[in-house]
């Protein structure tokens, strides 16, 4: 039986919404926190998320590219459901071994979909897309599990990248 988006939103919220005292990246403190690694670390939930995301993958895509770190489990699960090869994109190329920015599937000359777990400002997708394009990848779309609706879609559009998401922050708020 297919899992509905509202069921996924409820399950993601239940797994990832924490209360307590948290220091955020900005230095501010909060009493609520969204721990995305909790839904990524749940194999059953992650599999259901990936299955639901398959319909959002454009038909002409040749490679799925997951961004370090949160996009890696999502792209791996999505690749299982689509049969598409995956590339794993580092924030910066390592200085040893292959010294590559994108590991796994070859991206040069191929239509690549950037996959991320959560999009807030879109900054990492913008940076990684520029790097992928410099490697010869054709990138015009990105897909995420959750769009936090904090300007990411607009920032990506300004760079010629269309963002699709399985869920939004609004969807998650509606579960509580």
C-alpha positions in Angstrom: 0.0 0.0 0.0 1.5 3.4 -1.0 2.5 5.7 1.8 0.8 9.2 1.6 2.7 12.4 1.9 0.8 13.4 5.0 1.8 10.0 6.6 5.5 10.7 5.7 5.3 14.2 7.1 3.8 12.8 10.4 6.5 10.1 10.6 9.4 12.5 9.8 8.1 15.0 12.3 7.8 12.2 15.0 11.3 11.0 14.3 13.1 14.3 13.9 11.4 16.9 16.0 13.2 17.3 19.3 12.6 19.6 22.3 15.1 20.8 24.8 17.9 23.3 24.8 19.9 23.6 21.6 22.6 25.9 20.4 22.2 26.6 16.6 24.8 27.2 14.0 24.0 30.9 14.2 24.9 30.9 18.0 21.3 31.4 18.9 19.5 29.0 21.2 16.2 27.2 20.6 13.9 25.0 22.5 13.0 23.0 19.4 15.3 21.3 16.9 14.8 19.3 13.7 17.4 16.5 13.6 17.3 15.3 9.9 19.7 12.5 10.6 17.0 10.7 12.6 14.8 10.2 9.5 17.9 9.4 7.4 19.0 6.8 10.0 15.7 5.0 10.0 16.0 2.4 7.1 12.2 1.8 6.9 11.3 5.5 6.9 14.1 6.4 4.5 13.0 3.7 2.1 9.4 5.0 2.2 10.7 8.5 1.6 12.8 7.4 -1.4 9.9 5.5 -2.9 7.7 8.6 -2.7 10.4 10.7 -4.3 10.8 8.6 -7.4 7.8 10.3 -9.1 9.7 13.7 -8.7 12.8 12.5 -10.6 12.6 14.0 -14.1 12.5 11.4 -16.9 15.6 12.6 -18.7 18.0 12.4 -15.7 21.0 10.1 -16.1 22.7 10.5 -12.7 21.6 11.2 -9.2 24.1 13.3 -7.3 23.9 13.3 -3.5 25.5 16.1 -1.5 27.7 15.4 1.5 26.6 14.5 4.1 22.8 14.4 4.4 22.2 13.9 0.7 24.2 10.7 0.6 21.8 8.3 2.3 18.9 9.9 0.5 20.5 9.5 -2.9 21.5 5.9 -2.2 18.0 5.0 -1.3 16.6 6.9 -4.2 19.0 5.2 -6.6 17.7 1.8 -5.4 14.2 2.8 -6.4 15.0 4.5 -9.7 17.8 2.3 -10.9 19.8 5.4 -11.7 23.5 5.5 -10.9 24.6 7.8 -8.1 27.4 10.2 -7.6 28.5 11.3 -4.1 29.5 14.9 -4.0 32.0 16.2 -1.5 32.0 19.8 -0.2 35.6 19.8 -1.4 37.8 17.3 -3.2 40.0 15.3 -1.0 43.7 15.7 -1.3 44.5 11.9 -1.6 43.3 8.8 -3.4 41.2 9.8 -6.4 41.2 13.5 -5.4 37.7 13.8 -6.9 34.9 16.1 -5.9 32.2 13.6 -7.2 32.8 10.0 -6.4 30.8 7.1 -7.9 29.0 7.6 -11.2 30.6 9.8 -13.9 28.9 13.2 -14.3 30.7 14.7 -17.3 28.3 15.2 -20.2 25.4 13.7 -18.3 22.1 15.2 -17.1 22.4 15.2 -13.3 19.8 15.7 -10.6 21.3 17.2 -7.3 19.7 15.4 -4.3 19.7 16.9 -0.8 18.0 16.1 2.4 16.8 19.5 3.6 17.1 22.9 1.8 17.1 26.1 3.8 19.0 28.8 1.9 20.1 26.6 -1.0 23.7 27.7 -0.5 25.3 24.3 -0.6 23.4 23.3 -3.7 24.4 26.5 -5.5 28.1 25.8 -4.6 28.0 22.1 -5.5 26.1 22.7 -8.7 28.8 25.2 -9.8 31.4 22.6 -9.1 29.5 19.9 -10.9 29.0 22.1 -13.9 32.7 22.8 -14.0 33.2 19.1 -14.3 30.9 19.0 -17.4 27.6 17.9 -15.7 24.4 19.3 -17.0 22.5 20.4 -13.9 19.2 22.3 -14.0 17.2 20.6 -11.2 17.5 19.7 -7.6 15.3 17.5 -5.4 15.1 17.5 -1.6 13.1 15.7 1.0 12.2 18.9 2.8 12.1 22.5 1.7 12.2 24.7 4.8 10.7 27.5 2.7 13.4 30.0 3.8 14.5 31.3 0.4 16.2 28.2 -1.0 14.0 27.8 -4.1 14.4 31.5 -5.1 18.2 31.3 -4.6 18.4 28.2 -6.7 16.1 29.7 -9.4 18.5 32.7 -9.7 21.2 30.1 -10.6 19.1 28.3 -13.2 18.2 25.4 -10.9 14.6 24.3 -10.3 13.9 22.9 -6.8 11.4 20.2 -6.2 10.6 18.8 -2.7 8.7 15.9 -1.3 7.6 18.0 1.7 7.8 21.5 3.0 8.2 23.0 6.4 4.5 23.8 6.2 3.7 20.1 5.6 5.6 19.2 8.8 4.0 22.0 10.9 0.6 20.7 9.9 1.3 17.4 11.6 1.6 18.8 15.1 
